[in-house]
Amino acid sequence: MTTSGKIAFTAALGAALALGVVTAPAASAEPVAATTLSPVIGAVGGTGSAGWGGLLVNEGVTVGVDPERPGFSRFGSSFQCPCLVNWTNVTTGQRGTVTLPIYPPIPSAGWEYPWFETGSGRIEAVVTTTDITFLPGRGSWTVP
């Protein structure tokens, strides 16, 4: 390749890269749903989520993360999930427990739940009811 060919190639490559950077989409600052943990099945001494007036719980807990809030997770469930989320950060060894339900303000857009400092890395969680658990819920997600 001649010198003028190298210069033309370099100029074309530079223009293509600049155009790609200028037209790239902006990063989203919105919280995203990381996962829904497998349903916890159990019984409680009040009203469970499996039906009106029933004691059974059949609930999937949702987890959200936000790229602009590294090291934090958000947990959500219905109002009839008397559950405990026991989480472990596999990367750092940090552990914690979140008691559900967390009552968001009404009306709720769904993301008003408080943030919990889980630390960045891979998180594994087990969900149990506050009374009798027949089948614990499980799941894992990655926190930025």
Salt bridges, closest charged atoms under 4 A:
GLU124 OE2 - ARG122 NH2 2.73
